[in-house]
Amino acid sequence: MISLVDSKPVQGELMLNRDGSFTYYPQPGFTGYDSLTYTVYDGQDLSTPNVAVIYVGTGAGLDPATYPEHFTLSQNYPNPFNTMTTIEYTLSHQAFVELTVYNTLGNQISLPVRDYQTPGVHTVHFNGESLASGIYSYILKADGNVVGKHKMVLLK
């Protein structure tokens, strides 16, 4: 089955998942109703249009006062590392995040994070088992803006 979006939501972004489902990410600060229209294709027939109405509440239990003030990217630990290392970063508000790892030639070798994420502290366990010993850099972007970059050393 394949989901096809006929009309996108106005107050948020929509990500179609490989399994045919979708994930909705409201704009920061938005509360209320949003909707989208979609059809489903089963390989032979196209369904009639369906409307999905989405309610975005205030996030009960989430206290914006506890959100970090700024986006930050921390140095990985341990560094140097042998196959596994941890990378932490904080988000002050919901954002589309990309964490990319590069080799010394500037070639992208890994994209451990590429997703919308909520405010708070996030942790990534990076596995360098398939990589050669050397110096690598990692860059964090939030909504297309560079938050920070660091170097890490892989020793095997």
Phi and psi in radians as a Rosetta constraint file:
Dihedral C 1 N 2 CA 2 C 2 CIRCULARHARMONIC -2.210 0.35
Dihedral N 2 CA 2 C 2 N 3 CIRCULARHARMONIC 2.245 0.35
Dihedral C 2 N 3 CA 3 C 3 CIRCULARHARMONIC -1.611 0.35
Dihedral N 3 CA 3 C 3 N 4 CIRCULARHARMONIC 2.348 0.35
Dihedral C 3 N 4 CA 4 C 4 CIRCULARHARMONIC -2.116 0.35
Dihedral N 4 CA 4 C 4 N 5 CIRCULARHARMONIC 2.220 0.35
Dihedral C 4 N 5 CA 5 C 5 CIRCULARHARMONIC -1.532 0.35
Dihedral N 5 CA 5 C 5 N 6 CIRCULARHARMONIC 2.133 0.35
Dihedral C 5 N 6 CA 6 C 6 CIRCULARHARMONIC -1.563 0.35
Dihedral N 6 CA 6 C 6 N 7 CIRCULARHARMONIC -0.691 0.35
Dihedral C 6 N 7 CA 7 C 7 CIRCULARHARMONIC -2.417 0.35
Dihedral N 7 CA 7 C 7 N 8 CIRCULARHARMONIC 2.251 0.35
Dihedral C 7 N 8 CA 8 C 8 CIRCULARHARMONIC -1.376 0.35
Dihedral N 8 CA 8 C 8 N 9 CIRCULARHARMONIC 2.752 0.35
Dihedral C 8 N 9 CA 9 C 9 CIRCULARHARMONIC -1.186 0.35
Dihedral N 9 CA 9 C 9 N 10 CIRCULARHARMONIC 2.672 0.35
Dihedral C 9 N 10 CA 10 C 10 CIRCULARHARMONIC -1.559 0.35
Dihedral N 10 CA 10 C 10 N 11 CIRCULARHARMONIC -0.623 0.35
Dihedral C 10 N 11 CA 11 C 11 CIRCULARHARMONIC -1.776 0.35
Dihedral N 11 CA 11 C 11 N 12 CIRCULARHARMONIC 0.325 0.35
Dihedral C 11 N 12 CA 12 C 12 CIRCULARHARMONIC -2.955 0.35
Dihedral N 12 CA 12 C 12 N 13 CIRCULARHARMONIC -3.115 0.35
Dihedral C 12 N 13 CA 13 C 13 CIRCULARHARMONIC -1.912 0.35
Dihedral N 13 CA 13 C 13 N 14 CIRCULARHARMONIC 2.672 0.35
Dihedral C 13 N 14 CA 14 C 14 CIRCULARHARMONIC -2.161 0.35
Dihedral N 14 CA 14 C 14 N 15 CIRCULARHARMONIC 2.298 0.35
Dihedral C 14 N 15 CA 15 C 15 CIRCULARHARMONIC -2.055 0.35
Dihedral N 15 CA 15 C 15 N 16 CIRCULARHARMONIC 2.120 0.35
Dihedral C 15 N 16 CA 16 C 16 CIRCULARHARMONIC -1.431 0.35
Dihedral N 16 CA 16 C 16 N 17 CIRCULARHARMONIC 2.279 0.35
Dihedral C 16 N 17 CA 17 C 17 CIRCULARHARMONIC -1.647 0.35
Dihedral N 17 CA 17 C 17 N 18 CIRCULARHARMONIC 2.777 0.35
Dihedral C 17 N 18 CA 18 C 18 CIRCULARHARMONIC -1.078 0.35
Dihedral N 18 CA 18 C 18 N 19 CIRCULARHARMONIC -0.486 0.35
Dihedral C 18 N 19 CA 19 C 19 CIRCULARHARMONIC -1.456 0.35
Dihedral N 19 CA 19 C 19 N 20 CIRCULARHARMONIC 0.096 0.35
Dihedral C 19 N 20 CA 20 C 20 CIRCULARHARMONIC 1.666 0.35
Dihedral N 20 CA 20 C 20 N 21 CIRCULARHARMONIC -0.214 0.35
Dihedral C 20 N 21 CA 21 C 21 CIRCULARHARMONIC -1.437 0.35
Dihedral N 21 CA 21 C 21 N 22 CIRCULARHARMONIC 3.062 0.35
Dihedral C 21 N 22 CA 22 C 22 CIRCULARHARMONIC -2.385 0.35
Dihedral N 22 CA 22 C 22 N 23 CIRCULARHARMONIC 2.772 0.35
Dihedral C 22 N 23 CA 23 C 23 CIRCULARHARMONIC -2.131 0.35
Dihedral N 23 CA 23 C 23 N 24 CIRCULARHARMONIC 2.319 0.35
Dihedral C 23 N 24 CA 24 C 24 CIRCULARHARMONIC -1.849 0.35
Dihedral N 24 CA 24 C 24 N 25 CIRCULARHARMONIC 2.325 0.35
Dihedral C 24 N 25 CA 25 C 25 CIRCULARHARMONIC -2.135 0.35
Dihedral N 25 CA 25 C 25 N 26 CIRCULARHARMONIC 1.871 0.35
Dihedral C 25 N 26 CA 26 C 26 CIRCULARHARMONIC -1.220 0.35
Dihedral N 26 CA 26 C 26 N 27 CIRCULARHARMONIC 2.712 0.35
Dihedral C 26 N 27 CA 27 C 27 CIRCULARHARMONIC -1.131 0.35
Dihedral N 27 CA 27 C 27 N 28 CIRCULARHARMONIC 2.541 0.35
Dihedral C 27 N 28 CA 28 C 28 CIRCULARHARMONIC -0.948 0.35
Dihedral N 28 CA 28 C 28 N 29 CIRCULARHARMONIC 2.314 0.35
Dihedral C 28 N 29 CA 29 C 29 CIRCULARHARMONIC 1.500 0.35
Dihedral N 29 CA 29 C 29 N 30 CIRCULARHARMONIC -0.168 0.35
Dihedral C 29 N 30 CA 30 C 30 CIRCULARHARMONIC -1.341 0.35
Dihedral N 30 CA 30 C 30 N 31 CIRCULARHARMONIC 2.337 0.35
Dihedral C 30 N 31 CA 31 C 31 CIRCULARHARMONIC -2.348 0.35
Dihedral N 31 CA 31 C 31 N 32 CIRCULARHARMONIC 2.562 0.35
Dihedral C 31 N 32 CA 32 C 32 CIRCULARHARMONIC 2.286 0.35
Dihedral N 32 CA 32 C 32 N 33 CIRCULARHARMONIC -2.727 0.35
Dihedral C 32 N 33 CA 33 C 33 CIRCULARHARMONIC -1.839 0.35
Dihedral N 33 CA 33 C 33 N 34 CIRCULARHARMONIC 2.501 0.35
Dihedral C 33 N 34 CA 34 C 34 CIRCULARHARMONIC -2.408 0.35
Dihedral N 34 CA 34 C 34 N 35 CIRCULARHARMONIC 2.848 0.35
Dihedral C 34 N 35 CA 35 C 35 CIRCULARHARMONIC -2.608 0.35
Dihedral N 35 CA 35 C 35 N 36 CIRCULARHARMONIC 2.869 0.35
Dihedral C 35 N 36 CA 36 C 36 CIRCULARHARMONIC -2.586 0.35
Dihedral N 36 CA 36 C 36 N 37 CIRCULARHARMONIC 2.751 0.35
Dihedral C 36 N 37 CA 37 C 37 CIRCULARHARMONIC -2.033 0.35
Dihedral N 37 CA 37 C 37 N 38 CIRCULARHARMONIC 2.350 0.35
Dihedral C 37 N 38 CA 38 C 38 CIRCULARHARMONIC -2.474 0.35
Dihedral N 38 CA 38 C 38 N 39 CIRCULARHARMONIC 2.776 0.35
Dihedral C 38 N 39 CA 39 C 39 CIRCULARHARMONIC -2.208 0.35
Dihedral N 39 CA 39 C 39 N 40 CIRCULARHARMONIC 2.794 0.35
Dihedral C 39 N 40 CA 40 C 40 CIRCULARHARMONIC -2.116 0.35
Dihedral N 40 CA 40 C 40 N 41 CIRCULARHARMONIC 2.339 0.35
Dihedral C 40 N 41 CA 41 C 41 CIRCULARHARMONIC -1.971 0.35
Dihedral N 41 CA 41 C 41 N 42 CIRCULARHARMONIC 2.166 0.35
Dihedral C 41 N 42 CA 42 C 42 CIRCULARHARMONIC -1.748 0.35
Dihedral N 42 CA 42 C 42 N 43 CIRCULARHARMONIC 0.226 0.35
Dihedral C 42 N 43 CA 43 C 43 CIRCULARHARMONIC 1.778 0.35
Dihedral N 43 CA 43 C 43 N 44 CIRCULARHARMONIC -0.334 0.35
Dihedral C 43 N 44 CA 44 C 44 CIRCULARHARMONIC -2.237 0.35
Dihedral N 44 CA 44 C 44 N 45 CIRCULARHARMONIC -0.809 0.35
Dihedral C 44 N 45 CA 45 C 45 CIRCULARHARMONIC -2.147 0.35
Dihedral N 45 CA 45 C 45 N 46 CIRCULARHARMONIC 2.667 0.35
Dihedral C 45 N 46 CA 46 C 46 CIRCULARHARMONIC -1.819 0.35
Dihedral N 46 CA 46 C 46 N 47 CIRCULARHARMONIC 2.266 0.35
Dihedral C 46 N 47 CA 47 C 47 CIRCULARHARMONIC -1.235 0.35
Dihedral N 47 CA 47 C 47 N 48 CIRCULARHARMONIC 2.935 0.35
Dihedral C 47 N 48 CA 48 C 48 CIRCULARHARMONIC -1.261 0.35
Dihedral N 48 CA 48 C 48 N 49 CIRCULARHARMONIC 2.725 0.35
Dihedral C 48 N 49 CA 49 C 49 CIRCULARHARMONIC -1.047 0.35
Dihedral N 49 CA 49 C 49 N 50 CIRCULARHARMONIC 2.432 0.35
Dihedral C 49 N 50 CA 50 C 50 CIRCULARHARMONIC -2.046 0.35
Dihedral N 50 CA 50 C 50 N 51 CIRCULARHARMONIC 2.542 0.35
Dihedral C 50 N 51 CA 51 C 51 CIRCULARHARMONIC -1.925 0.35
Dihedral N 51 CA 51 C 51 N 52 CIRCULARHARMONIC 2.232 0.35
Dihedral C 51 N 52 CA 52 C 52 CIRCULARHARMONIC -1.870 0.35
Dihedral N 52 CA 52 C 52 N 53 CIRCULARHARMONIC 2.139 0.35
Dihedral C 52 N 53 CA 53 C 53 CIRCULARHARMONIC -1.811 0.35
Dihedral N 53 CA 53 C 53 N 54 CIRCULARHARMONIC 2.251 0.35
Dihedral C 53 N 54 CA 54 C 54 CIRCULARHARMONIC -2.053 0.35
Dihedral N 54 CA 54 C 54 N 55 CIRCULARHARMONIC 2.249 0.35
Dihedral C 54 N 55 CA 55 C 55 CIRCULARHARMONIC -1.813 0.35
Dihedral N 55 CA 55 C 55 N 56 CIRCULARHARMONIC 2.241 0.35
Dihedral C 55 N 56 CA 56 C 56 CIRCULARHARMONIC -1.922 0.35
Dihedral N 56 CA 56 C 56 N 57 CIRCULARHARMONIC 1.981 0.35
Dihedral C 56 N 57 CA 57 C 57 CIRCULARHARMONIC -1.488 0.35
Dihedral N 57 CA 57 C 57 N 58 CIRCULARHARMONIC -2.946 0.35
Dihedral C 57 N 58 CA 58 C 58 CIRCULARHARMONIC -1.457 0.35
Dihedral N 58 CA 58 C 58 N 59 CIRCULARHARMONIC -0.027 0.35
Dihedral C 58 N 59 CA 59 C 59 CIRCULARHARMONIC 1.339 0.35
Dihedral N 59 CA 59 C 59 N 60 CIRCULARHARMONIC 0.851 0.35
Dihedral C 59 N 60 CA 60 C 60 CIRCULARHARMONIC -0.868 0.35
Dihedral N 60 CA 60 C 60 N 61 CIRCULARHARMONIC 2.346 0.35
Dihedral C 60 N 61 CA 61 C 61 CIRCULARHARMONIC 1.623 0.35
Dihedral N 61 CA 61 C 61 N 62 CIRCULARHARMONIC -0.263 0.35
Dihedral C 61 N 62 CA 62 C 62 CIRCULARHARMONIC -1.778 0.35
Dihedral N 62 CA 62 C 62 N 63 CIRCULARHARMONIC 2.071 0.35
Dihedral C 62 N 63 CA 63 C 63 CIRCULARHARMONIC -1.787 0.35
Dihedral N 63 CA 63 C 63 N 64 CIRCULARHARMONIC 1.865 0.35
Dihedral C 63 N 64 CA 64 C 64 CIRCULARHARMONIC -0.972 0.35
Dihedral N 64 CA 64 C 64 N 65 CIRCULARHARMONIC -0.405 0.35
Dihedral C 64 N 65 CA 65 C 65 CIRCULARHARMONIC -1.139 0.35
Dihedral N 65 CA 65 C 65 N 66 CIRCULARHARMONIC -0.339 0.35
Dihedral C 65 N 66 CA 66 C 66 CIRCULARHARMONIC -1.618 0.35
Dihedral N 66 CA 66 C 66 N 67 CIRCULARHARMONIC -0.068 0.35
Dihedral C 66 N 67 CA 67 C 67 CIRCULARHARMONIC -1.197 0.35
Dihedral N 67 CA 67 C 67 N 68 CIRCULARHARMONIC 2.557 0.35
Dihedral C 67 N 68 CA 68 C 68 CIRCULARHARMONIC -1.064 0.35
Dihedral N 68 CA 68 C 68 N 69 CIRCULARHARMONIC 2.640 0.35
Dihedral C 68 N 69 CA 69 C 69 CIRCULARHARMONIC -1.296 0.35
Dihedral N 69 CA 69 C 69 N 70 CIRCULARHARMONIC -0.559 0.35
Dihedral C 69 N 70 CA 70 C 70 CIRCULARHARMONIC -2.330 0.35
Dihedral N 70 CA 70 C 70 N 71 CIRCULARHARMONIC 2.835 0.35
Dihedral C 70 N 71 CA 71 C 71 CIRCULARHARMONIC -1.355 0.35
Dihedral N 71 CA 71 C 71 N 72 CIRCULARHARMONIC 2.366 0.35
Dihedral C 71 N 72 CA 72 C 72 CIRCULARHARMONIC -2.452 0.35
Dihedral N 72 CA 72 C 72 N 73 CIRCULARHARMONIC 2.700 0.35
Dihedral C 72 N 73 CA 73 C 73 CIRCULARHARMONIC -2.250 0.35
Dihedral N 73 CA 73 C 73 N 74 CIRCULARHARMONIC 2.148 0.35
Dihedral C 73 N 74 CA 74 C 74 CIRCULARHARMONIC -1.614 0.35
Dihedral N 74 CA 74 C 74 N 75 CIRCULARHARMONIC 2.786 0.35
Dihedral C 74 N 75 CA 75 C 75 CIRCULARHARMONIC -1.173 0.35
Dihedral N 75 CA 75 C 75 N 76 CIRCULARHARMONIC 2.434 0.35
Dihedral C 75 N 76 CA 76 C 76 CIRCULARHARMONIC -1.120 0.35
Dihedral N 76 CA 76 C 76 N 77 CIRCULARHARMONIC 2.744 0.35
Dihedral C 76 N 77 CA 77 C 77 CIRCULARHARMONIC -2.518 0.35
Dihedral N 77 CA 77 C 77 N 78 CIRCULARHARMONIC 2.476 0.35
Dihedral C 77 N 78 CA 78 C 78 CIRCULARHARMONIC -1.225 0.35
Dihedral N 78 CA 78 C 78 N 79 CIRCULARHARMONIC 2.814 0.35
Dihedral C 78 N 79 CA 79 C 79 CIRCULARHARMONIC -2.590 0.35
Dihedral N 79 CA 79 C 79 N 80 CIRCULARHARMONIC 1.998 0.35
Dihedral C 79 N 80 CA 80 C 80 CIRCULARHARMONIC -1.132 0.35
Dihedral N 80 CA 80 C 80 N 81 CIRCULARHARMONIC 2.817 0.35
Dihedral C 80 N 81 CA 81 C 81 CIRCULARHARMONIC -2.321 0.35
Dihedral N 81 CA 81 C 81 N 82 CIRCULARHARMONIC 2.820 0.35
Dihedral C 81 N 82 CA 82 C 82 CIRCULARHARMONIC -2.112 0.35
Dihedral N 82 CA 82 C 82 N 83 CIRCULARHARMONIC 1.674 0.35
Dihedral C 82 N 83 CA 83 C 83 CIRCULARHARMONIC 1.313 0.35
Dihedral N 83 CA 83 C 83 N 84 CIRCULARHARMONIC -0.826 0.35
Dihedral C 83 N 84 CA 84 C 84 CIRCULARHARMONIC -2.043 0.35
Dihedral N 84 CA 84 C 84 N 85 CIRCULARHARMONIC 2.377 0.35
Dihedral C 84 N 85 CA 85 C 85 CIRCULARHARMONIC -2.538 0.35
Dihedral N 85 CA 85 C 85 N 86 CIRCULARHARMONIC 2.854 0.35
Dihedral C 85 N 86 CA 86 C 86 CIRCULARHARMONIC -2.034 0.35
Dihedral N 86 CA 86 C 86 N 87 CIRCULARHARMONIC 2.337 0.35
Dihedral C 86 N 87 CA 87 C 87 CIRCULARHARMONIC -2.107 0.35
Dihedral N 87 CA 87 C 87 N 88 CIRCULARHARMONIC 2.204 0.35
Dihedral C 87 N 88 CA 88 C 88 CIRCULARHARMONIC -2.035 0.35
Dihedral N 88 CA 88 C 88 N 89 CIRCULARHARMONIC 2.573 0.35
Dihedral C 88 N 89 CA 89 C 89 CIRCULARHARMONIC -2.628 0.35
Dihedral N 89 CA 89 C 89 N 90 CIRCULARHARMONIC 2.782 0.35
Dihedral C 89 N 90 CA 90 C 90 CIRCULARHARMONIC -2.127 0.35
Dihedral N 90 CA 90 C 90 N 91 CIRCULARHARMONIC 2.570 0.35
Dihedral C 90 N 91 CA 91 C 91 CIRCULARHARMONIC -2.115 0.35
Dihedral N 91 CA 91 C 91 N 92 CIRCULARHARMONIC 2.285 0.35
Dihedral C 91 N 92 CA 92 C 92 CIRCULARHARMONIC -1.431 0.35
Dihedral N 92 CA 92 C 92 N 93 CIRCULARHARMONIC -0.367 0.35
Dihedral C 92 N 93 CA 93 C 93 CIRCULARHARMONIC -2.683 0.35
Dihedral N 93 CA 93 C 93 N 94 CIRCULARHARMONIC 2.952 0.35
Dihedral C 93 N 94 CA 94 C 94 CIRCULARHARMONIC -1.030 0.35
Dihedral N 94 CA 94 C 94 N 95 CIRCULARHARMONIC 2.395 0.35
Dihedral C 94 N 95 CA 95 C 95 CIRCULARHARMONIC -2.710 0.35
Dihedral N 95 CA 95 C 95 N 96 CIRCULARHARMONIC 2.780 0.35
Dihedral C 95 N 96 CA 96 C 96 CIRCULARHARMONIC -1.477 0.35
Dihedral N 96 CA 96 C 96 N 97 CIRCULARHARMONIC 2.069 0.35
Dihedral C 96 N 97 CA 97 C 97 CIRCULARHARMONIC -1.964 0.35
Dihedral N 97 CA 97 C 97 N 98 CIRCULARHARMONIC 2.400 0.35
Dihedral C 97 N 98 CA 98 C 98 CIRCULARHARMONIC -2.264 0.35
Dihedral N 98 CA 98 C 98 N 99 CIRCULARHARMONIC 2.143 0.35
Dihedral C 98 N 99 CA 99 C 99 CIRCULARHARMONIC -1.959 0.35
Dihedral N 99 CA 99 C 99 N 100 CIRCULARHARMONIC 2.044 0.35
Dihedral C 99 N 100 CA 100 C 100 CIRCULARHARMONIC -2.125 0.35
Dihedral N 100 CA 100 C 100 N 101 CIRCULARHARMONIC 2.410 0.35
Dihedral C 100 N 101 CA 101 C 101 CIRCULARHARMONIC -1.920 0.35
Dihedral N 101 CA 101 C 101 N 102 CIRCULARHARMONIC 2.347 0.35
Dihedral C 101 N 102 CA 102 C 102 CIRCULARHARMONIC -2.160 0.35
Dihedral N 102 CA 102 C 102 N 103 CIRCULARHARMONIC 2.653 0.35
Dihedral C 102 N 103 CA 103 C 103 CIRCULARHARMONIC -1.530 0.35
Dihedral N 103 CA 103 C 103 N 104 CIRCULARHARMONIC -3.121 0.35
Dihedral C 103 N 104 CA 104 C 104 CIRCULARHARMONIC -1.192 0.35
Dihedral N 104 CA 104 C 104 N 105 CIRCULARHARMONIC -0.288 0.35
Dihedral C 104 N 105 CA 105 C 105 CIRCULARHARMONIC -1.510 0.35
Dihedral N 105 CA 105 C 105 N 106 CIRCULARHARMONIC -0.058 0.35
Dihedral C 105 N 106 CA 106 C 106 CIRCULARHARMONIC 1.520 0.35
Dihedral N 106 CA 106 C 106 N 107 CIRCULARHARMONIC 0.169 0.35
Dihedral C 106 N 107 CA 107 C 107 CIRCULARHARMONIC -1.459 0.35
Dihedral N 107 CA 107 C 107 N 108 CIRCULARHARMONIC 2.348 0.35
Dihedral C 107 N 108 CA 108 C 108 CIRCULARHARMONIC -1.200 0.35
Dihedral N 108 CA 108 C 108 N 109 CIRCULARHARMONIC 2.222 0.35
Dihedral C 108 N 109 CA 109 C 109 CIRCULARHARMONIC -2.005 0.35
Dihedral N 109 CA 109 C 109 N 110 CIRCULARHARMONIC -0.254 0.35
Dihedral C 109 N 110 CA 110 C 110 CIRCULARHARMONIC -2.802 0.35
Dihedral N 110 CA 110 C 110 N 111 CIRCULARHARMONIC 2.596 0.35
Dihedral C 110 N 111 CA 111 C 111 CIRCULARHARMONIC -2.300 0.35
Dihedral N 111 CA 111 C 111 N 112 CIRCULARHARMONIC 1.343 0.35
Dihedral C 111 N 112 CA 112 C 112 CIRCULARHARMONIC -1.136 0.35
Dihedral N 112 CA 112 C 112 N 113 CIRCULARHARMONIC -0.463 0.35
Dihedral C 112 N 113 CA 113 C 113 CIRCULARHARMONIC -2.350 0.35
Dihedral N 113 CA 113 C 113 N 114 CIRCULARHARMONIC 2.263 0.35
Dihedral C 113 N 114 CA 114 C 114 CIRCULARHARMONIC -2.698 0.35
Dihedral N 114 CA 114 C 114 N 115 CIRCULARHARMONIC 1.507 0.35
Dihedral C 114 N 115 CA 115 C 115 CIRCULARHARMONIC -2.886 0.35
Dihedral N 115 CA 115 C 115 N 116 CIRCULARHARMONIC 2.821 0.35
Dihedral C 115 N 116 CA 116 C 116 CIRCULARHARMONIC -1.315 0.35
Dihedral N 116 CA 116 C 116 N 117 CIRCULARHARMONIC 2.402 0.35
Dihedral C 116 N 117 CA 117 C 117 CIRCULARHARMONIC -2.385 0.35
Dihedral N 117 CA 117 C 117 N 118 CIRCULARHARMONIC 2.701 0.35
Dihedral C 117 N 118 CA 118 C 118 CIRCULARHARMONIC -1.484 0.35
Dihedral N 118 CA 118 C 118 N 119 CIRCULARHARMONIC 2.880 0.35
Dihedral C 118 N 119 CA 119 C 119 CIRCULARHARMONIC -1.098 0.35
Dihedral N 119 CA 119 C 119 N 120 CIRCULARHARMONIC 2.670 0.35
Dihedral C 119 N 120 CA 120 C 120 CIRCULARHARMONIC 2.231 0.35
Dihedral N 120 CA 120 C 120 N 121 CIRCULARHARMONIC -2.919 0.35
Dihedral C 120 N 121 CA 121 C 121 CIRCULARHARMONIC -1.632 0.35
Dihedral N 121 CA 121 C 121 N 122 CIRCULARHARMONIC 2.331 0.35
Dihedral C 121 N 122 CA 122 C 122 CIRCULARHARMONIC -2.172 0.35
Dihedral N 122 CA 122 C 122 N 123 CIRCULARHARMONIC 2.513 0.35
Dihedral C 122 N 123 CA 123 C 123 CIRCULARHARMONIC -2.204 0.35
Dihedral N 123 CA 123 C 123 N 124 CIRCULARHARMONIC 2.325 0.35
Dihedral C 123 N 124 CA 124 C 124 CIRCULARHARMONIC -2.118 0.35
Dihedral N 124 CA 124 C 124 N 125 CIRCULARHARMONIC 2.266 0.35
Dihedral C 124 N 125 CA 125 C 125 CIRCULARHARMONIC -1.726 0.35
Dihedral N 125 CA 125 C 125 N 126 CIRCULARHARMONIC 1.883 0.35
Dihedral C 125 N 126 CA 126 C 126 CIRCULARHARMONIC -1.620 0.35
Dihedral N 126 CA 126 C 126 N 127 CIRCULARHARMONIC 2.244 0.35
Dihedral C 126 N 127 CA 127 C 127 CIRCULARHARMONIC -1.824 0.35
Dihedral N 127 CA 127 C 127 N 128 CIRCULARHARMONIC 1.977 0.35
Dihedral C 127 N 128 CA 128 C 128 CIRCULARHARMONIC -1.786 0.35
Dihedral N 128 CA 128 C 128 N 129 CIRCULARHARMONIC 0.372 0.35
Dihedral C 128 N 129 CA 129 C 129 CIRCULARHARMONIC -0.995 0.35
Dihedral N 129 CA 129 C 129 N 130 CIRCULARHARMONIC -0.636 0.35
Dihedral C 129 N 130 CA 130 C 130 CIRCULARHARMONIC -1.525 0.35
Dihedral N 130 CA 130 C 130 N 131 CIRCULARHARMONIC 0.014 0.35
Dihedral C 130 N 131 CA 131 C 131 CIRCULARHARMONIC -1.719 0.35
Dihedral N 131 CA 131 C 131 N 132 CIRCULARHARMONIC 2.736 0.35
Dihedral C 131 N 132 CA 132 C 132 CIRCULARHARMONIC -1.401 0.35
Dihedral N 132 CA 132 C 132 N 133 CIRCULARHARMONIC 2.713 0.35
Dihedral C 132 N 133 CA 133 C 133 CIRCULARHARMONIC -0.980 0.35
Dihedral N 133 CA 133 C 133 N 134 CIRCULARHARMONIC 2.489 0.35
Dihedral C 133 N 134 CA 134 C 134 CIRCULARHARMONIC 2.775 0.35
Dihedral N 134 CA 134 C 134 N 135 CIRCULARHARMONIC -3.020 0.35
Dihedral C 134 N 135 CA 135 C 135 CIRCULARHARMONIC -1.745 0.35
Dihedral N 135 CA 135 C 135 N 136 CIRCULARHARMONIC 2.303 0.35
Dihedral C 135 N 136 CA 136 C 136 CIRCULARHARMONIC -2.229 0.35
Dihedral N 136 CA 136 C 136 N 137 CIRCULARHARMONIC 2.690 0.35
Dihedral C 136 N 137 CA 137 C 137 CIRCULARHARMONIC -2.089 0.35
Dihedral N 137 CA 137 C 137 N 138 CIRCULARHARMONIC 2.678 0.35
Dihedral C 137 N 138 CA 138 C 138 CIRCULARHARMONIC -2.334 0.35
Dihedral N 138 CA 138 C 138 N 139 CIRCULARHARMONIC 2.478 0.35
Dihedral C 138 N 139 CA 139 C 139 CIRCULARHARMONIC -2.222 0.35
Dihedral N 139 CA 139 C 139 N 140 CIRCULARHARMONIC 2.346 0.35
Dihedral C 139 N 140 CA 140 C 140 CIRCULARHARMONIC -1.886 0.35
Dihedral N 140 CA 140 C 140 N 141 CIRCULARHARMONIC 2.230 0.35
Dihedral C 140 N 141 CA 141 C 141 CIRCULARHARMONIC -2.083 0.35
Dihedral N 141 CA 141 C 141 N 142 CIRCULARHARMONIC 2.455 0.35
Dihedral C 141 N 142 CA 142 C 142 CIRCULARHARMONIC -2.196 0.35
Dihedral N 142 CA 142 C 142 N 143 CIRCULARHARMONIC 2.118 0.35
Dihedral C 142 N 143 CA 143 C 143 CIRCULARHARMONIC 0.911 0.35
Dihedral N 143 CA 143 C 143 N 144 CIRCULARHARMONIC 0.656 0.35
Dihedral C 143 N 144 CA 144 C 144 CIRCULARHARMONIC 1.491 0.35
Dihedral N 144 CA 144 C 144 N 145 CIRCULARHARMONIC -0.116 0.35
Dihedral C 144 N 145 CA 145 C 145 CIRCULARHARMONIC -1.751 0.35
Dihedral N 145 CA 145 C 145 N 146 CIRCULARHARMONIC 2.384 0.35
Dihedral C 145 N 146 CA 146 C 146 CIRCULARHARMONIC -1.220 0.35
Dihedral N 146 CA 146 C 146 N 147 CIRCULARHARMONIC 2.175 0.35
Dihedral C 146 N 147 CA 147 C 147 CIRCULARHARMONIC -1.575 0.35
Dihedral N 147 CA 147 C 147 N 148 CIRCULARHARMONIC -0.725 0.35
Dihedral C 147 N 148 CA 148 C 148 CIRCULARHARMONIC -3.074 0.35
Dihedral N 148 CA 148 C 148 N 149 CIRCULARHARMONIC 2.910 0.35
Dihedral C 148 N 149 CA 149 C 149 CIRCULARHARMONIC -2.599 0.35
Dihedral N 149 CA 149 C 149 N 150 CIRCULARHARMONIC 2.569 0.35
Dihedral C 149 N 150 CA 150 C 150 CIRCULARHARMONIC -2.506 0.35
Dihedral N 150 CA 150 C 150 N 151 CIRCULARHARMONIC 2.843 0.35
Dihedral C 150 N 151 CA 151 C 151 CIRCULARHARMONIC -1.871 0.35
Dihedral N 151 CA 151 C 151 N 152 CIRCULARHARMONIC 2.624 0.35
Dihedral C 151 N 152 CA 152 C 152 CIRCULARHARMONIC -2.412 0.35
Dihedral N 152 CA 152 C 152 N 153 CIRCULARHARMONIC 2.656 0.35
Dihedral C 152 N 153 CA 153 C 153 CIRCULARHARMONIC -2.029 0.35
Dihedral N 153 CA 153 C 153 N 154 CIRCULARHARMONIC 2.158 0.35
Dihedral C 153 N 154 CA 154 C 154 CIRCULARHARMONIC -1.758 0.35
Dihedral N 154 CA 154 C 154 N 155 CIRCULARHARMONIC 2.091 0.35
Dihedral C 154 N 155 CA 155 C 155 CIRCULARHARMONIC -2.082 0.35
Dihedral N 155 CA 155 C 155 N 156 CIRCULARHARMONIC 2.186 0.35
